Amino acid sequence: YFKWWYKKTRIEKKSAFIDLLCAVPLQQIYGCPLGGIGSGTITRGWRGEFCRWQLNPGKYHYETVIANQFTVCLRRKGQTVYQQVLSVEKPSALQGWNWGYCGRYAFYHALYPRAWMVYELPGQNVVLTCRQISPVIPHDYKDSSLPVGVFIWEVENNSEEPVDVSIMFTLQNGTGTKGDRSGGHWNEPFALQDGGERVAGVLLHHCTPVNPFTFAMAAREKAGTVITHLTAFDPAGSGRDVWQDLLQDGKLESPTGKSKQTQNGEVTAAAVCASCTVPAQGHGTLELALVWDMPCIHFGSKERLHLRRYTRFFGSNGDAAPALSHYALTHYKEWERKIEAWQKPILEDSQLPSWYKSALFNELYFMTDGGTIWLDLPPDCLPQDLQGPGAAKLSHLLPVLREYGRFAYLEGQEYRMYNTYDVHFYASFALVMLWPKLQISLQYDIAVTVLSEDVQPRQYLVCGKTAQVKVKNVVPHDIGDPDDEPWQRVNAYLMHDTANWKDLNLKFVLQVYRDYYLTHDALYLQDMWPVCQAVMESELKFDSDNDGLIENGGIADQTYDAWVVNGASAYCGGLWLAAVRMMCEMAEVQGDTETRQKYDAILQKGKESFERLLWNGKYYNYDSSGSRTSNSIMSDQCAGQWFLGACGLDQKEVEVFPKSHIVSALKTIFEKNVMSFAGGKMGAVNGMRPDGVPDTSSVQSSEVWIGVVYALAATMIQEGLVQEGFHTAEGCYRTVWEHLGMAFQTPEAYCEKKVYRSLAYMRPLSIWSMQLALESKARQASSPTPPQKNPLHP
C-alpha cells in the first residue's frame, strides 16, 4: 500500500481513493449542508461559517472562507445604532469589520434539510431568526436536484419604536482554494423580473479551466424591501469601504456595470443587502438566496463532459444563476410545505423518542453531502454508450436513465468510491423509501456493470496478487473514483480482489426483490431477473461441498474487509439463504417453475446446514471454522433476516430462520454486544466473545459500525424487541452527535476508547430501515388481516 500511495500522491500528484496515511482531521464544527441532490454542496457550520465545499464532483475542500458572512445593521431615527458581523470569529483579515459576536446570545437548531439560527441582539430588543432551506423533497425529481439554498431572515422588534433592519450577505468569488487567486474571475449585478416577482443581486463568475461556475447571491424585492449591492471588494484587505458604506445609511452604493477581472494573485468578493423597516412590537421578513451554477462537469480524468440533472430544467449554458435565484425565492414556501407534510407525522408521534427524530432526518445529510452526483443523460444516448454490450439486454435501462438520470454517492468523504455496493446495501433504504426512482436507476447501472468485464490485470494491495479489474457476471465493488472516470472504469477499490467476495452478489439479489416489494415495479423485476440468475450462478461455486450453503474463503472476503472468516458463516450464510428465498419468490412472480424448484431444493438443504453448522443453542456462531474466535457473537449475524423482514418474508409459513432462534440471537446480542459494552451506552460492538469481552482478533471486530447498528435496531423492531432496538440505536446517536461532536459527519466506525474511522460515511443512512420497520409494525397493528404486499408509497 505504501509503495502505491507514494507513487499515486507524490509522483502522479493525485489523491488516494483511501488515504490511510493522511486522514481528514476532525473538526467539531459542521451543521446542515446547503443544496439539493447531486449538484454540489456547501456546508455551513453550527456557528454560521461556510466551511465544507463539494462543488467539484466527489472532491472535498475543508476551508472556512472568512469573507462569507451575514452582517446586521440596525437604524433608529435615521442613525445607525448597531452594526455587527453575525460571527463569533475574530479573524486577521477584514479588520475594519465589527467581529466577535457573543455566542451566548445565539442558538442553532438543525432538522435536515432545514436549519435555524437565532440571534438575540444585545441591548437592542431585536431577535433575528435565519431559517436555512434546501430543496430536498421526497419523491420530487426536479426541485430536489437544484443547486440552491435559501435564507429567510425573520426580524422581531420587541422595542417601542420602529427600526430599520438591513441584512448584508458577503461572499468571496471561489471556495477558498488557490484557484480563487488564479485570475480572470469577475462579478456583475443582475436583476430578474418574471411573473410579477423581482429578484436582484450579484453574479460571481468563477472562471477556472475545469468545471467553471457562477455564484449568485440574491434577494427578493417586495413592497417595503430595498435591495442594494456592492459588485466587488477585496476580501483580503481591511474591508473598511464595505463597512462604512453600510454604516452610513444601512444600504450599499449599488454601482452599475461589471467589475474588472482579477489579476493573478488577487481575490474578489461581493455583497448584497436587503433592508426593511419593522414597526414597534412588529415583525419583518427578508429573503435571500445563494445559488451555484456549474452545469457541465468533468471528473478527474477529464475524458467526458457530463451534464448535471438540473440542466434538464434550467439549461446547460452556465447562465442559469439568475433564473435559479428567482425560482428558489418564489418556490421556497412550497418546498417548506412539502417538507413539513413529510416530517410532521414523525415529529408529532409521541411514541417516538426525540433523539430518533433528529437522527432520522439529520443522517439524511449524506444524500446530498456524500460527494453526490446526479447526471442527466443526453437524449441521443444509446445502450452501448452505457458500459458495453450487456446494456442492450436491459429493455428498460434507457427509459429509466433518460427519465431519472444517473445517481452516485461516495462510500464516504474519505473513502472516495462511488456507489460502494456492499455499503449501499445498508444505505439503500433511504433511497428506496424517499427517492425510489434513484434506487432503481442505481440498480440498472449496477446490472449493466455485472454483465460487463474488464480483463486488464492489476495488483491488489492487501494480498499482492494480480487479477483482472472486473469479472463478468459478478457485482462490482463500486462504479469508480471521481478522480478518474466513474461508470466508465469501475472497481476503484484496490485493497482486495472483490470478485471472490461472498456478499456483493447476494446484496444485489436482496435489493432487487426488496425494491420490487416496495415499489411494485414489474418491468424492473423483469429486467433484473436474468441478472439475478447470473450472479447467483456465479455465487453457487462458493458452495464447495454442495450442502446448500456457501463457504467463506479464510480471508476477509465481505464488507468486513479486515475481519477474516472461514467456512460457513452467520453473516454471508444468512445473506445467502435470504437471497435463495427471494430467488424462489421472484421465480414465482416470473412464472419460472424450473428455477423455483432449483432454489427451493437449495433452500431446504441450506437451512438444515446453516442450523447444524452455526446454531449453538443461543445464537449463530461467527463461522464454522472451529478457530479460537469462531464462536464470537457478531452483531450483524441476522442481516439476512433483516431483509426478509423488510419484504414480509418472515411470517411463520415462509420463514427461513426459526423465529425462536432469531429472537434468541437478538437478545444475546443485546445482552452481550450492547449492554456489556461501554456500559450499554455506545451501541453494539461488531464482535463480542461469549465471556463479554470484545473480539480483538481484527481491527473491525472491536469497532462499532453505526450503519450496522441502525440495521440491527431495525431487525430488533421487526422481531418485536422495540425497546431494545431503540436503546441500541440511541447509543450510536448520542456517541456521534453529542459526545464526539461529529454532527453531519457520522463516521463508519468508532471504538470504545473514542478512536474513530472514516468521517462522513454512507452506511448510517440505514436508519431509514428502522422507520420502515416501524411503519410496517403500525400497518400490521391497524389491520388484523395478514399484511398484503403493499407498496410503501403508492
N, C-alpha and C positions, 0 to 999 in steps of 0.2 A: 504493500500500500504506500509506504513512504517513498519508494522509488517513483511510483506512478504519480503520487501527489507532487513531488518535486518537479517532474517533467511537465505536468499539467499547469501548475501555478507559477513556476519560476521560469520555465523555458517557453512554453506556449502562451504564458500570461493570461490564462483563462482561470475561471474559478472551478473548484472541485464540486461534483454533484453532491457529495457528502464530505464536508471538511472536518475530519476528526481532530485536526491539529489547531484550528482557529475557530472555535465555536463563537457564535454571536453572544456578546456579553449581556447578561440580564440587566435590563433597566425597568424598574417598577413604576413605569410612567404612563402606560398605554390606556387609552379609552376607546370609545366607539369609532370605527373607521367610517370614512365618507365614501359614497359612490355605490352604484348598482353592481350587478354581477358581470364580471368579465371585461370591464372597460378600464381597469386600473383602480387603485385605492390610495387614499391619503388618510393616514390615521392621525387623529388628534389625541393628545394626552388628556388625562383627567384634570389637568390644570390649564387646559386650553391650548397647549402648544401644538404646532403642526410638525410631527416628529417621525413618522414612518411612511416611506414613499414606495409605491409599486406602480409606476406608470409604464416602465418598460416591462413587457410581459414576463412574469415569473422571477424578476430580479429585484431584490430589496435594497433600499438605501436607508440607513438609520441615522437621521440627522435632524435636529431641531433647527428650523430656519427662523431666526430670531425676528426678522422683519415682518413675519406673518402674524399679525395681531389684530385684535379689536380694541379700539380706544373709545372711551365715552367722554363727551363734553356736555356739561350742564350750564345753562344760562338762565339768569333771572333778571328781569327788568333791564334787559339789554347788556348785562355784564356776564362774562364767563366766571362762574363761581367754583367750578370743579372740572378738572381735566386729567384723566388717568388712563394709562395703558392697563387693560384688564389682564395683567400677568404678574405673577409673584417674582419673576426673574429680575435680576439687576445686571444686565449684560455690559460688556465693554463697548459694543457698538451702539449707535443711536443714543448717545448720552444726552442729547438735547430733549429727550422724552422723559416723562414722569413715570418711572418704573416702580416696582416693589409694592404692588397692591397687597394688602394684608390678607393672607389666605384664610384667616379666621372668619372673614366676612363672606366667604364664598362656599358653595356646596355643589357637588357633582353627582349626577344620577344617570345611569345608562340602562336602557332596556332596548337592545338592538332590534330594529335599525334606527332607533332614536336615542338622543341623549339630552339632558337638561343641565344647564349651568346657571346657578342663581347667585347674583351679586347684590349684597346689601351695601349701598354706597354710604360710607361712614359720615354721619353728621348731615346727610342730605335729605333724609326721609324719602329716598327713592330706592326701589328694588328693581333690578333688571333680571329677566329670565331669558336666556338664549336657548331656544329649542332647536336642536340639530336633527335634520331628517334626511334619510337616504331612501330612494325608491326600491326597497327590497320587499316585494309583494308576492306572496304565494300564488301560483297558477297564473302569474302575469309574465308574458314572454316578450313584452315590448318595453314598458316603463322600467321594469327590473333590470334592463341592460344599460341604463343611461349613466354617463359619467358626470354625475351632478351631486351636490349636497346643498341643502337649503338651511339658512339660519334665520329663525323667526325670533326677533327681539321684542319681548313684551315688557312695557315700562309701566310700573305702578308708582304714581306720585301720591305719597301719603301726606304731603305738606298742604298748607293752607293757601298757597299761591301757585299759579301756573309755572311750568318750567319748560324751556326749550331743550330738547334732548337730541344730540347727534351721536350716531354710532359710525365710527370710521373704521373701515376694513383695509388693512395694508397687506400687500403680497409681493414677494420677490419673484422676478421672472426666472423660474427654474425650480429645482428641487434640492438645492443645497449641495450639488456636486460641483466638480471642477468645470463641468460643461456650462455652468452659469456664467463663467468668465471667459468663454471661448470666443466671444464677439459675435456680432451680427444679429443680436436679439433686439426687439423694439416693441413699443406699446402704442396703442391708439384708443381714443374714446369711441364709444358707439352708443346708439340708441335704436330701439326697435319697437315700432308701434304695430299692433296686429289685433284685430277683433276688439278694438276699443281699449286695449290694455297696452301700457307703455313701460318698457324696462330700459334702464340706461346704466352704463358703467365703463369699464376699460378692458380692452383685449391685450393680453401679453403674449406676443408671438415668440416662441422659443425655437430658434431655427438651427437645430442640430442636424448633422448629415444623416444620422439614422434616427428614425422614429421622432420627427419633429412634432410639436404640438402647440396648441394655443390655450392659454388660460382665459377665462372670462370671470371677472368679478362684477356682479350686477346687483341692482336694487330695483324694486318695483315702485313706480310713481303712482300715486293716487292723491285724491284731494287732501291737502294738508301736509303732504310729504314732499320734501325737496331733495333732489339727488344732485350732488356735486362730485367733482373728481379732481385728482392730480395725475396727469398722464405718466410722469416719470419723476423719481427722486433716487438718490444714491443711498442704498441700504447699508453701505459700508462706512458712510460718513456720520455726522452727528445727528442728522435728521431734523435740525432746528427749523429749517424752512417749512417743512410739513407741519411741525408742531405749532409754530407761530401762526401759520395760515389758518389752522383750525381754531386756535385760541382767540383770534381776532374777532370772529363773528359766528363761530360754530359751523362754518361751511368752508369748502375748498375753492380755489380760484377758477377751476374748470377751463383750462386752456383748450383751444381747438387744435386740430391737426395732429399728425403723428409725432412721436418722439424720434430723435435721431437713433441710428443703430449703435449698439455698444461696440466699443473697441476691444481688442484682445486684452483681458485682464480686468475689464470693467464689469460691474454688476448693475442691474437696474431693478426698480420696483415701482409699484403704482398704488394709488389709494382711491377708494370710493367711499362717499359719506352719505348717509341717509339721515334726514332731520325732520322733526315734527314738534309741535307744541302739545304738551299734555296738561289738561286743566287741573286745578286743585282737586285733590282726592279723586283723580281720574286715572285713565288708563290709555296707553297708546301702543301701536304696533309698527315696527319697522321690519321689512322683509328683504333679506339679502341672499345671494346665491353664489356658489363657486362651481365653475364648470371647467373640465379639461377635455379638449377635442384632439385626440390622437387616433384618427380614423384608420390609418394604414400602418401595419406593424411588420417589422422583420424580427424573427428570432435570432439567436446568436450567430447562426451560420450565414444569415443574410441571403439565403438561396431563393426564398419565395416571399412575395408580398401577400399579406393576409388582411382582410377587412374585418373590423370588429362588428359585432352583432348590431349595435345601434346605428351603423351606417345605412342599414336597410330602411330606417325611418328618417334619418337626418342627412343622408348623403356622405360621400367619402372625399369631398374636395378640400377638407380642412378649414371650411368657412362656416361650420355649423354652430360655433360657440354662442353667437347672439340668439339664434333660434332655440338652442338648448336652454339658455338662461330664461328666455321668455316662457318656454314650455314648463320649466321647473317652477317658476314663480307663479304661474297661473294654474298649476295642477297639484301643488303640494297638499292642498286641503283634501282633495280626492284621495291622494296616497294615504294621508293620515286616517281618513275614514276607513279605508280598506285594512290598514294595519291594525286599527282598533277593533274592527269587526273580527279579525283573525285572532288577536291576542286576548280580547276581553273575556271570552268564556273560560279560558285557562286562568287568567288573573283573578277572576271572580269566584273560582271554585275553592270554597273554604276547606275542602278536604285535602287540597294540595299544599305542601309546605312552601313558604315564601322563597327559601333558597332554591328550590326546584324551579320555580317560575323564572328566577333570574338566570339559572344555569341553562334552562331550555332555550330561552331566546338569545342570551348573550353568547353562548357557544356557537350560534349561527354566524357569528362574525366571519368564520373561516370560509363560508360560502362565497364571500367577495374578497376576503383578505388572505386567501390561500394561494396567492400568485395567480388568481383565477383568470382564465381566458375564455371568451365566448365569441366564436368567429361566425361570420356569415359566409355561406358557400356561394361562389359565383354561379349565376343561373345556367351558364353553359358547361357546368362541371359534369364529367362523365364518370361512370362507375370505376373504370380503370385508373382514373386520377386519384381514387381513394384507395391507395395501398394495394394495387395489383389485381390479379385475375379473380381472386376469391370474391371480390365485391359484386360481381355480376350475379352470383348465386343468391344474393340477399335482395329479394324483389322490392322491398320497401325501404331499403337503405337510402336511396336518393331522395324520395319524397320526405322522409323523416328529417334528413340532414338539411335539405333545402328549406323546409318549413321552420325548423327549430335550431338550426346551426350546429356547430361543433363546440363541445364544452370540455374544459380540462381544468383541474386544480392540482396543486402540488401536494406531495406527501407531507411536506412541512416547509416552513420558510427556510429551514436549514437543510432539509433533505429534498434537493431540487430535482424531483422526478414527477412528471405529470401522470395523474390517474393511477398511482401505485395501487395495484389491484387487490393485493391481499389486505391492504388497509382500507381501501374504498369499500370493501365488503362490509365493514362496520359502519362507515360514514354514510353509506348509500341510503340509509333510512331517511336522512334529512332530505335527500334529493327526491326519492320516490314519493314521500308524503307531501312535499311542498312544491317541487317542480318536476313532476313525473316525466314530462317530455324530455328533460335534460338527462335524466337517468336512462331513458330509452335510447336517446341519441348516443350517450356514452357507451352503452352496451353494444350498439351497432358498430361503433368504432373498434371495440374490443373484438367483436365477432369477425370483422374484416381482417384484423391482425392475426387472429387464431389461424385463419385459412392461408396466411402467407408465411414465407420463411426468409431468413437472411443467413446465407451459408458462410458469410465471412468469419474466419476464425479470430478469436481474441483470447487473451489470458485473463483468468478470473483471479481476483486479488487475495481471496482467503486461502484457497487450496493451491493456487499457482498453476492449475491445469488449463489447457487450451480447449475450447469448444466453440461451436458456432453461435452467432449472436441470437438467432431465433429459429426454433424448430417448428415445423409445420404441425398443425392440429394440437398445439398446446397454447394455453392462455399466456400472454406476455406478463412480465412483472409490472411494466409501466409503458406509457406511449412516448417517452422521450424526455429530453432535457431542454428547457427553454433556452439554454446557451448553445444548443445545436439546432436541429430541425425536427420538432416533435411530429408525430404521426408518420413522417417520412422515415425516420430512424428510431425504432423502438428499443426498449430494454437498455436504458441508460445505466441501470444498476449493474455495477461491475464486481460486486463483492462475491456473489455465488452464481453458478450456472443454474438459473431457476427452471430450466426445462425439466429438472428432476425434483422440483418442489412438489409436495403432495397436496397442497391446499388450493393452489390457484385454479386448476380446472374445476374443482368441486365448487368453489365460490362463484364461478360463472353460472353453473347449473342452478345453484341455490337462488341466485339473484334473478335468473330468468323466470323461475316459477313464482318467486315472491312478487316480482313486478307484474306478472300476468294476474296473479291472485288479487292484487290491489287495484289494478287498472282495467282488467278485463280486455286488454288489447290482444285480440285473437290473431291479428296479422303479424304482430311482433312475435308471438309464440310460434306461429307457423314458420317464420324466417329463422328463428333461433333453434328450432327443434333439430335440424341436421347438424348444427354446430355443437349442440349439447351432446348428440350421439358421437360426434368426432372426438370431443375432449374426453368423454367417458371411456371410449375405446383406448385412447392414449393412457388413461389412468389405470385401466384394468391390468396393465403389465406390472403394476406395483403390488398386485396380489400374487406373490410368487409361489405360495403354497396352495392356491386355489381353495381357500377356506371362506371365500366371500368377503374377506376383509383385507384392505391394503396394508402394507407394512412400510414404516419409515426406514431410511437407509443408514442409520448410525451416524448421521451428520445433522446439522441444523437445517433441515430441508422444508421449512414452512415459515410463516410470518415471524415466529420467534427465531430469528436468524442467527442467534448466538447460543441457543439452548438445544443441545444435541438430543435427538430422540431416535430410539431403535426398536424395530419390531412393530407390533400392533400398538396404537396409541389412542388415548382418550380423545385428544383434540382432532387429529386427522381421521382416525377411525370413526369418530362421531359425525364429522362432516361428510365422510364417505357414505355412511348409512343414510343420512338425511338426503344426500344427493340421489342415492339409489331410489329412495322412497319417492322423491319428486320426479325421477325419470318414469316410474310406474304411473304416476298421476298424469304427467304430460303425454305419455304414450296413449293413455286412455282418452284424453281430450283429442288427440290427433287420430284416434281410431287405428293405432298401430298395435295390433294384438300380439304380434310376434315379439316386438321389443318389450311390451308389457310383461309377457311371460318370462322373457330372459331376465329382466331386472327383478321380477318377483322372486325367482329362484335364488338369485344372488342375495336378495334381501333376507330371505329366510335363513340361508346358510350364514350370512354375515352377522345377523342379530345373535345367533347362537354363539358364534366365535367371539364376538365382542364381549358378551356377558361372561363366557368361560375364561377368556384370557385377561380381562381387565377388572371385572367387578370383584371387590374384596369384602363385600358384606356391608360396607358403609358408603363407599364412593368408588369411582373408577380410577385405577392406578394411572400414573402419568404414561407409562408404557409397559410392555410385557418383557423387557429385556432381562429382568432379574438383577439389574445393576443396583448399586448402593442407593440410588435415588429413584428407582423406577416406581416405588410406591408413594412418591410425593403427591401432595394434593394440589392439583392445578386449578386455578380459579376459572379458567376458560374451558373446563372439561365438558361443559354442556352446550358448547357453541352450536352443535347440530340441532339440539332440541330447541335452542333459541329461535332458529329459522323455521323449524317445523311449527312451533307455536305461533309464530307471526303469520303463518299460512293456514292456520286451522287444522293442521295435520297432527295434532297431539291428542285427539279425542280417543277414548278407550278402544274403539273398534279398529282404529288405524294407527295406534301408537307404535313407534319404532323402539323406544326405550321404555321399560316398565316404569310407570308413573312413580311407584314407591321408591325405585332406585334413584330417579331424578330428584325427588324431594329429599331423600336421604343425603344425596351428594351435595345438594344446595345447602342443606342445614349444616353439613360438615364444613363446607367452605365458609359459611357464615361464622361458625364456632371457631374455626382454626385460622383461615386466611384473613378474616375481618377482625373478629373480636380478640384474637390472641396476638394481633399485630398492632403495634403502636397504640395500645390502649383502645383499640376498636374505633379510632378516630381518623384513619388515613386511607380508608377504602380497603380493597383486598390485594394482598401481595400475590404476585403471579404463582409462586410455588411455595408450599409450606410442608415441612416434614411432619409426619404423624405426631411427633412429640411436641409440636407447637413452636418449632424454631424455623425461620425462613430457610428455604433451599438455596444454598450459596454455590451450587455446582456450576452456575453460569452467571454472567452479569445480569441477564434478563430474568432469571428465576427469582431473584431477590428484589426486583423492581415492582412498582405498581404502575400499570398502564391504564390511564384514565379512561380511554375509549373502551377498553376491555371491561372495566368496572361498570361503566354505564350499561354495557350489553348484559353483563351478569345481573345487574339490578333489574333489567327488563325481563330476563329469564325468571328471576325470583317472583316478579309481579305476575307473570303469566301463570306460574305454578301456585299462586295463592299466598306466597310469602311476601305480602305487600310491605309490611313494616320493615322486614329485614332488607328488602330491596332499597327502600328509601334511606335507611340507615347506612347501607353500604355506599350508595352513591353520594350521600351528603359528606362523607369523609373526604372524598376526592374534591368536591366543590369547595369545601372550606379550606382544605390544604392549599389548593391552587389559587383561588380568588381572594382568600383572606390572609392566610398565614404566610404564603410565599410571595404574595404581591404580583402574581402572574396573570392579572386580568387581561383579556384579549391577546393572550399568547400562551394558551394552555399547552403544556409540553406533552410529548409522547409518554414520558416516564418520570417518576421520582423514586427515591429510596427513603427509608425511614430517617436517615440522617440528613435529609434536605439536599441531597445531591439530585440533580435533575438532568434530563437529556432531551435534546431536540425541541426547542421552543416553537410555539405556534404550529401545531400538528393537526393533521386531518382526522385521526381516529375518534376524537371526542364528539364529533357530530353524531355518533351512535346514541347520544342521549335521546334522540328522536325515536329510537326503538322503545324507550320507556313510555313515551307518550302514546305510541301505537298500542302497547300492551295495556295501558290504562283505558284507552278508547275501546279496545276490544272487550275488556272486562265490563266496562259500563254498558256496552251493547248487549252482552250476554245477560247481564243482570236485569236489563229492561225487557228482554224478550225471552219468555220461558221456553219457546220452541228452540230446537237446535240451530246454531248460527248458520245462516245462509252465506254463500260466497259473495259477500257484498264488496263492491269496490269501496275503498276508503273515502274517496272524494268523488261522488258521482259526477 
